[in-house]
């Protein structure tokens, strides 16, 4: 089997090398849910005369419709209401379909059967409200004054995670007026809206809104001036975070809302800010098997860092990586971002997800980039030190690591009346971030288990292990992802293979191995908060499980042998699981098929397998 493995490694490396761009980055598509495609169609129809991209997006979007009329987010999804609404609305708005077409009639029947627009996700309702197809209810109407509330208030604007803040700023401006776009092309969706139903806020959400309104009353100043100041602060918040490509924080979703928020604030449709934002979003286009797709945020930094590390892993590829290292060094951040509000004693030094991202670093991209830099090169030392210090400064008081900022754990934020608030509004420590950071600190930066920071992180992981021995992963699917990160992280800093947490984690992984030797977990897991098997194996998830088991056993075992055979077979077959999403953005709403993952993770585990003793 060793010869097959070596051949597979050569093939993977050859294909990877062909994806490197002139600037040194390795470019792969970050394929996410169809929301970005649908919303890009809306933008182009409203603000641009670009017809070819609209046509391409419509063709791909229509090709993804199921025979029964619905659209779905992943293969074993039984149909997603919000995705179906978004697709129908966009295709009608573009004139690609009319209401009489069979595709639309079947889709609308699905929408009505599943509760209509009233049961859509909050993000879908916001888009519909912008276009006059859904009322702007109190559901979205946090007072704009929240941005003026001090940190001492029960809730303040900066209690939101950074990802939530950059979306909430434009949404608050839009819902405050409320804003409705006027355009004769906008399709009428009233046949899918059930007026007899009302959106009822949960008791906890009503209490939160009452708390915010009470805090607002304590603000001193003339009411109207405070109101105008609040709107100006929200507008300024957006304007100060526009990147050089015109996008807001390099995200499609936040930029989409920003464009309409600017119009609501009096900007003209052809204002240079809006035109540049749309041009920036057009650069998010990538080519998939089904056609052109709009990425929520290109994954240039993430892919380049992970691929460079995989190519360096023993046995090294021989592919020159000087250009990719220079690419990463060029995009190490030097600006102070929002993270400095809570950590003002540390210099910038992290990395973001996209190369256009200059002020919104995250822990995972930063440790990935640091892994990819050769520590023995003196010219990298200052960059490495700055990056390491930034990562260490991002450790939460509880011992774990968040994605973007420390201390964003106000439990009241879970009750913000928007779907997915528990996952999006806060940025707590997670098993995947904590485990992957530990893996970097142990295997790369050589931190010992005796270091107090390492001990706190290990203790956090122990306390967050699930009853079945797994860990919940926030940014990947789901219990396989979290368990892999936790086990490899704990082992890298010196936790023994006979440690009870490690043993229980291994038992979980071995218990859920498929008959074909691989591993596969459904996207449904992150919604149900329990492990749900996919029924087949995926390359990334099989690789994660193998990486964890090899970190513990440190030798070839029958379980590992079967897993490696599955990896080799899946690389040759490239069946339906090859495109299954294994990245997570927002439970039940946003999943990611990283095109790079079928290269990165198999390459790493195949190399590690060759180094194991028999």
C-alpha positions in Angstrom: 0.0 0.0 0.0 3.0 2.3 0.5 3.5 2.6 -3.2 -0.2 3.6 -3.7 0.2 6.2 -1.0 3.3 7.7 -2.6 1.6 7.8 -6.0 -1.4 9.5 -4.4 0.9 12.1 -2.7 2.6 12.9 -6.0 -0.7 13.3 -7.7 -2.1 15.6 -5.0 1.0 17.7 -5.0 1.0 18.0 -8.8 -2.6 19.2 -8.8 -2.0 21.6 -6.0 1.1 23.1 -7.7 -1.1 23.9 -10.7 -3.4 26.0 -8.6 -0.7 28.5 -7.4 -1.2 32.1 -8.7 1.5 34.6 -9.7 1.3 36.3 -6.4 2.1 33.1 -4.6 -1.4 32.2 -3.2 -3.0 28.9 -3.8 -6.5 29.6 -5.1 -9.4 27.3 -4.4 -13.1 28.1 -4.4 -14.9 28.7 -1.1 -18.3 27.3 -2.1 -21.1 28.3 0.3 -24.9 28.4 0.3 -26.8 29.8 -2.6 -27.8 33.0 -0.6 -24.8 34.9 -2.0 -25.7 33.9 -5.6 -29.3 34.9 -5.1 -28.4 38.2 -3.4 -25.8 39.0 -6.1 -28.5 38.7 -8.7 -30.6 41.2 -6.7 -27.7 43.7 -6.6 -27.0 43.4 -10.2 -30.6 43.9 -11.2 -30.9 47.0 -9.0 -27.5 48.7 -9.3 -25.7 47.4 -12.4 -26.2 46.8 -16.1 -24.0 43.7 -15.9 -26.1 41.1 -17.8 -23.6 38.3 -18.4 -22.9 37.5 -14.7 -26.6 37.7 -13.9 -27.3 35.1 -16.6 -24.5 32.8 -15.4 -25.7 33.0 -11.8 -29.3 32.4 -12.8 -28.3 29.3 -14.9 -26.4 27.8 -12.0 -29.1 28.6 -9.5 -31.8 27.1 -11.6 -29.7 23.9 -12.2 -29.6 23.4 -8.4 -33.3 23.1 -8.0 -34.6 19.7 -7.0 -37.2 17.9 -9.1 -39.7 18.4 -6.3 -39.3 22.1 -6.6 -37.1 23.0 -3.6 -33.4 24.0 -3.2 -31.3 22.5 -0.5 -28.1 23.3 1.4 -26.4 19.8 1.3 -27.0 16.4 -0.3 -29.0 14.8 2.5 -31.1 18.0 3.2 -34.8 17.4 2.6 -35.3 20.9 1.2 -34.5 24.3 2.8 -37.3 26.9 3.0 -35.1 30.0 3.1 -32.9 28.8 0.2 -36.0 28.1 -1.9 -37.5 31.5 -1.1 -34.2 33.3 -2.0 -33.8 31.3 -5.2 -37.4 32.0 -6.4 -37.2 35.7 -5.6 -33.9 36.2 -7.4 -34.9 34.2 -10.5 -38.2 36.1 -10.8 -36.5 39.4 -10.2 -34.0 38.7 -13.0 -36.8 37.7 -15.3 -35.2 34.3 -15.7 -38.5 32.7 -14.8 -42.1 34.0 -14.6 -44.8 33.0 -12.0 -46.4 30.7 -14.6 -43.3 28.5 -15.1 -43.5 25.0 -13.7 -40.2 25.5 -11.7 -41.7 28.5 -9.9 -45.1 26.9 -9.3 -43.5 23.8 -7.8 -41.1 25.9 -5.7 -43.9 28.1 -4.4 -46.0 25.1 -3.5 -43.1 23.9 -1.4 -42.8 27.3 0.3 -46.5 27.5 1.2 -46.5 23.9 2.4 -43.6 24.7 4.8 -45.1 27.8 6.3 -44.4 30.5 3.7 -42.3 33.6 4.1 -43.3 33.7 7.8 -41.1 30.6 8.6 -38.0 31.8 6.7 -34.7 32.6 8.3 -34.2 36.1 9.6 -31.6 36.9 7.0 -34.1 35.9 4.3 -36.8 38.1 5.9 -34.4 41.1 6.0 -33.8 40.7 2.2 -37.5 40.4 1.5 -38.3 43.4 3.8 -35.7 45.5 1.9 -37.7 44.8 -1.3 -41.1 45.4 0.3 -42.1 41.7 0.4 -42.1 41.3 4.2 -43.0 43.8 6.9 -40.2 45.3 9.0 -41.5 44.0 12.4 -40.1 44.6 15.8 -38.3 41.3 15.2 -35.5 43.3 13.7 -36.0 46.5 15.5 -33.4 46.9 18.1 -33.2 50.7 18.7 -30.3 52.4 16.8 -29.3 54.0 20.2 -27.7 50.7 21.2 -24.5 51.9 19.6 -24.4 54.7 22.2 -24.8 52.4 25.3 -21.7 52.2 27.4 -20.1 48.8 28.3 -21.6 49.0 31.7 -25.1 48.6 30.2 -26.6 45.1 30.3 -26.2 45.0 26.6 -24.1 47.2 24.3 -23.2 47.2 20.6 -19.7 45.9 21.4 -21.2 42.9 23.2 -22.0 41.5 19.7 -19.3 39.4 18.1 -17.3 41.3 15.4 -19.0 39.2 12.7 -22.4 40.2 14.1 -21.6 43.9 14.6 -20.6 44.3 10.9 -24.0 42.9 9.9 -26.0 44.6 12.6 -24.8 48.1 11.8 -26.4 48.2 8.3 -29.5 46.2 9.4 -30.2 48.6 12.3 -30.1 51.5 9.9 -32.4 49.7 7.5 -35.0 48.6 10.0 -35.0 51.9 11.8 -36.7 53.9 9.1 -37.8 51.3 7.8 -36.3 51.2 4.3 -38.1 49.7 1.3 -36.6 49.7 -2.2 -38.9 51.0 -4.9 -38.5 49.1 -8.2 -41.1 48.0 -10.7 -39.1 44.8 -11.4 -39.5 43.5 -7.9 -41.6 40.4 -8.0 -44.7 40.0 -5.8 -44.3 37.3 -3.2 -47.6 38.0 -1.4 -49.0 34.6 -2.4 -46.4 33.0 -0.1 -47.1 35.3 2.9 -49.7 34.2 5.4 -51.0 37.5 6.9 -53.0 35.8 9.6 -49.8 34.7 11.3 -47.8 37.0 13.5 -44.2 36.9 14.5 -44.2 36.3 18.2 -41.1 37.1 20.1 -40.0 34.6 22.8 -40.2 35.9 26.3 -36.4 36.1 26.7 -36.2 38.2 23.5 -38.9 40.5 24.7 -37.1 40.9 28.0 -33.8 41.7 26.2 -35.5 44.4 24.1 -37.1 45.9 27.2 -33.6 46.0 28.9 -32.1 47.8 25.9 -35.0 50.3 25.7 -34.6 51.0 29.5 -30.9 51.5 29.1 -31.5 53.9 26.2 -33.7 56.0 28.4 -30.7 56.6 30.7 -28.8 58.4 27.9 -28.5 62.1 28.6 -29.1 64.6 25.8 -31.8 65.9 23.5 -33.8 62.9 22.2 -33.6 63.9 18.5 -29.9 64.7 18.6 -29.2 61.3 20.3 -31.2 59.6 17.5 -29.3 61.4 14.8 -26.0 60.7 16.6 -26.9 57.0 16.8 -27.5 56.8 13.0 -24.3 58.7 12.3 -22.3 56.4 14.5 -23.7 53.3 12.8 -22.9 54.8 9.4 -19.4 55.7 10.5 -18.9 52.3 11.9 -19.5 50.9 8.4 -17.5 53.4 6.5 -14.4 52.9 8.7 -14.4 49.2 8.0 -14.7 49.3 4.2 -11.7 47.5 2.7 -9.7 48.7 -0.3 -11.7 46.5 -2.7 -14.9 48.3 -1.6 -16.3 45.5 0.5 -17.3 45.6 4.2 -14.9 43.4 6.1 -14.4 41.4 2.9 -17.8 39.6 3.5 -20.5 39.4 0.8 -23.3 39.3 3.3 -22.3 42.4 5.3 -21.5 44.3 2.1 -24.9 43.4 0.6 -26.7 45.0 3.6 -24.3 47.9 3.6 -25.2 48.8 0.1 -28.9 49.1 0.9 -28.1 50.9 4.2 -26.1 53.5 2.3 -29.1 54.1 0.0 -31.3 54.4 3.1 -29.0 57.1 4.4 -29.3 59.2 1.2 -26.5 57.8 -1.0 -27.4 57.6 -4.7 -27.5 54.2 -6.5 -24.5 55.1 -8.6 -22.4 56.6 -5.8 -18.7 55.6 -6.1 -18.9 53.8 -2.8 -21.8 51.6 -4.0 -20.2 51.0 -7.4 -16.9 50.0 -5.8 -18.7 47.7 -3.4 -20.4 45.8 -6.2 -17.2 45.6 -8.2 -15.5 44.1 -5.1 -18.3 41.5 -4.7 -18.0 40.6 -8.4 -14.4 39.7 -7.6 -15.7 37.0 -5.3 -16.9 35.0 -8.3 -15.4 31.5 -8.7 -16.1 28.6 -11.1 -17.7 25.4 -9.9 -18.8 22.2 -11.6 -22.3 23.8 -12.1 -21.1 27.2 -13.1 -20.2 30.6 -11.6 -20.7 31.0 -7.8 -20.2 34.1 -5.6 -18.1 33.3 -2.5 -19.1 35.0 0.8 -15.4 35.6 1.3 -12.5 34.2 -0.8 -10.3 31.8 1.2 -6.9 32.9 -0.2 -5.0 33.2 3.2 -6.6 30.1 4.7 -5.9 27.8 1.7 -2.4 29.1 1.1 -1.4 28.7 4.7 -2.8 25.2 5.0 -1.5 24.0 1.7 2.0 25.4 2.4 2.1 23.5 5.7 0.9 20.3 4.0 3.6 20.6 1.3 6.3 21.2 3.9 5.2 18.2 6.0 7.6 15.2 5.8 8.3 14.0 3.2 8.6 17.5 1.8 7.2 18.1 -1.7 10.2 19.8 -3.2 7.7 22.5 -4.6 9.3 25.9 -4.0 7.2 27.8 -1.4 9.1 31.1 -1.3 6.3 32.9 -3.2 3.6 31.5 -0.9 5.6 32.5 2.2 6.0 36.0 0.8 2.3 36.2 0.0 1.5 35.3 3.7 4.0 37.8 5.0 2.6 40.5 2.8 -0.9 39.9 4.3 0.1 39.8 7.9 -2.0 42.6 9.4 -0.5 45.8 10.7 -3.6 47.8 11.5 -5.4 47.8 14.8 -8.9 46.3 14.4 -11.9 46.1 16.8 -10.1 43.4 18.7 -8.0 46.1 20.4 -11.0 47.3 22.4 -10.4 44.3 24.8 -6.7 43.7 24.1 -5.0 47.1 23.9 -1.5 45.9 25.1 -0.7 43.9 21.9 0.5 44.9 18.5 -1.3 43.8 15.4 0.1 40.5 13.9 -2.7 38.2 13.0 -4.0 37.1 9.6 -7.5 37.2 8.1 -9.3 34.8 5.8 -9.2 36.8 2.6 -6.3 38.8 1.1 -8.5 41.9 1.0 -9.0 41.6 4.8 -6.7 44.0 6.5 -8.4 44.8 9.8 -10.3 41.7 10.9 -7.9 38.9 11.8 -8.9 35.6 13.3 -7.1 33.0 15.5 -7.5 30.1 13.1 -6.0 31.9 10.1 -3.2 33.3 12.2 -2.1 29.9 13.6 -2.4 28.4 10.1 -0.2 31.1 8.6 2.4 30.8 11.4 2.6 27.0 10.8 3.4 27.7 7.2 6.4 30.1 7.9 9.7 28.4 8.3 11.0 29.1 11.8 14.6 28.5 10.7 14.6 31.5 8.4 15.8 34.5 10.3 13.9 36.9 8.0 10.6 35.4 9.3 11.4 35.7 13.0 9.9 39.1 13.7 6.8 38.3 11.8 6.5 35.0 13.7 7.0 36.6 17.0 4.3 39.3 16.3 1.8 36.7 15.2 2.5 34.4 18.2 2.0 37.3 20.6 -1.3 38.2 19.0 -2.6 34.6 19.1 -1.6 34.3 22.8 -3.4 37.6 23.6 -6.6 36.2 22.1 -7.0 33.5 24.8 -10.3 34.0 26.7 -10.3 34.1 30.5 -11.9 30.7 30.6 -8.8 29.2 28.9 -10.2 28.6 25.5 -9.8 30.5 22.2 -12.6 32.3 20.3 -12.5 33.0 16.5 -12.1 36.8 16.4 -12.2 38.6 19.7 -11.9 37.8 23.4 -14.7 38.3 25.9 -17.7 38.3 23.6 -19.7 35.9 25.8 -22.6 38.1 27.2 -25.3 35.5 27.6 -28.0 38.1 26.9 -26.9 38.3 23.3 -28.2 34.8 22.7 -31.7 36.3 23.0 -31.3 38.9 20.3 -34.4 38.3 18.2 -32.7 37.0 15.1 -32.4 33.4 14.0 -29.0 31.9 14.9 -28.2 34.5 17.5 -26.7 31.9 19.8 -24.1 31.0 17.1 -23.6 34.4 15.5 -24.1 37.1 18.2 -21.4 35.9 20.5 -17.8 34.6 19.9 -17.1 32.2 22.8 -14.3 29.7 23.2 -14.8 26.6 21.0 -13.3 23.2 21.0 -12.0 23.5 17.4 -10.3 26.8 17.9 -8.9 25.8 21.2 -7.7 22.4 20.0 -6.1 23.8 16.8 -4.4 26.6 18.7 -3.0 24.1 21.2 -1.8 21.9 18.3 0.1 24.9 16.9 1.5 25.9 20.3 2.6 22.4 21.0 3.9 21.1 17.7 5.2 24.3 16.2 5.9 26.9 19.0 7.0 24.1 21.4 5.0 25.2 24.4 5.1 22.6 27.3 2.1 21.2 29.2 3.4 22.9 32.3 2.8 26.4 30.8 -0.2 27.9 32.8 -1.9 29.1 29.5 -1.7 25.6 28.1 -3.0 24.1 31.3 -6.0 26.4 31.2 -6.8 25.5 27.6 -6.5 21.8 28.3 -8.8 22.1 31.3 -11.3 24.0 29.2 -11.3 21.1 26.6 -11.8 18.6 29.4 -14.8 20.4 30.8 -16.4 20.7 27.4 -16.2 17.1 26.3 -19.6 15.6 25.4 -21.0 12.6 27.1 -20.2 10.3 24.2 -16.5 11.4 24.3 -16.7 13.8 21.4 -16.3 17.6 21.2 -18.6 20.0 19.3 -16.8 21.8 16.5 -18.2 25.3 15.7 -16.6 26.0 12.3 -16.6 22.5 10.8 -19.0 19.5 10.6 -19.2 18.9 13.6 -18.4 16.4 16.2 -15.7 14.8 14.0 -14.2 18.2 13.5 -14.3 19.2 17.1 -13.0 15.8 18.3 -10.1 15.9 15.8 -9.1 19.4 16.9 -9.3 18.6 20.6 -7.4 15.3 20.5 -4.6 16.5 18.2 -4.3 19.7 20.3 -4.1 18.0 23.6 -1.6 15.4 22.3 0.6 18.1 20.8 1.1 19.8 24.2 1.9 16.6 25.9 -1.4 15.1 27.3 -0.8 11.4 27.5 -2.4 8.9 25.2 -3.9 7.1 28.3 -5.5 10.3 29.6 -9.2 9.6 30.2 -10.4 12.4 27.9 -8.1 11.2 25.1 -9.3 7.6 25.6 -13.0 8.6 25.5 -12.3 10.7 22.3 -10.7 7.8 20.6 -13.5 5.5 21.6 -16.0 7.9 20.0 -14.0 8.1 16.7 -13.6 4.3 16.5 -17.3 3.7 17.3 -18.5 5.9 14.4 -16.1 4.5 11.8 -18.0 3.4 8.7 -17.9 0.0 7.2 -15.8 1.3 4.3 -13.2 2.4 6.7 -13.9 6.1 6.5 -15.9 8.7 8.5 -18.8 10.9 7.4 -21.0 13.2 9.4 -24.1 15.0 8.3 -24.5 18.8 8.3 -27.7 18.0 10.4 -25.4 17.4 13.4 -24.9 21.1 14.1 -28.6 21.8 14.1 -29.6 18.8 16.3 -26.5 19.2 18.6 -25.8 15.5 18.4 -23.8 13.3 16.1 -25.7 12.3 13.0 -24.0 10.0 10.5 -24.0 10.9 6.8 -24.3 7.3 5.7 -21.1 7.5 3.6 -17.5 8.8 4.1 -16.0 12.1 3.1 -12.3 12.8 2.4 -11.9 15.7 4.9 -13.7 14.0 7.8 -12.0 10.7 7.2 -8.6 12.5 7.2 -9.5 14.4 10.4 -10.4 11.2 12.2 -7.2 9.5 11.0 -5.1 12.4 12.0 -6.5 12.2 15.6 -6.0 8.5 15.8 -2.5 8.6 14.5 -1.7 11.3 17.1 -2.7 8.9 19.8 -1.7 5.4 18.5 1.6 6.6 16.8 1.6 3.3 14.9 -0.4 1.5 12.2 -3.5 -0.1 13.6 -6.3 -2.0 11.7 -8.7 0.9 12.2 -6.1 3.3 10.7 -5.3 0.9 7.9 -8.9 0.7 6.9 -9.2 4.5 7.0 -6.2 5.0 4.8 -7.6 2.5 2.3 -10.8 4.6 2.2 -8.8 7.8 1.6 -7.1 6.2 -1.4 -10.3 4.9 -2.8 -12.2 8.2 -2.4 -9.4 10.1 -4.1 -9.8 7.8 -7.1 -13.6 7.6 -7.1 -14.5 11.3 -6.4 -18.2 10.3 -5.8 -21.0 12.6 -4.5 -19.3 13.0 -1.1 -16.4 14.8 -2.8 -18.5 18.0 -2.8 -20.3 17.5 0.5 -19.9 20.6 2.8 -17.7 19.9 5.8 -17.3 23.6 6.8 -19.8 25.4 8.9 -20.8 29.0 9.0 -24.3 29.2 10.6 -26.2 26.1 11.8 -29.1 25.4 9.5 -28.3 28.2 7.1 -24.7 28.4 5.9 -22.4 25.5 5.0 -19.2 25.4 3.1 -17.6 23.1 0.6 -13.9 24.0 0.7 -12.5 22.9 -2.7 -9.1 22.8 -1.1 -10.0 20.3 1.7 -9.9 17.3 -0.6 -6.3 18.1 -1.2 -5.0 19.4 2.1 -6.2 16.9 4.7 -5.6 13.7 2.6 -2.1 14.9 1.8 -1.3 15.5 5.4 -2.6 12.1 6.7 -1.0 10.1 3.9 2.3 11.7 4.7 1.9 11.0 8.4 0.9 7.4 7.8 4.2 6.8 6.0 6.1 7.9 9.1 4.2 5.6 11.4 5.8 2.4 12.7 4.1 -0.9 11.8 
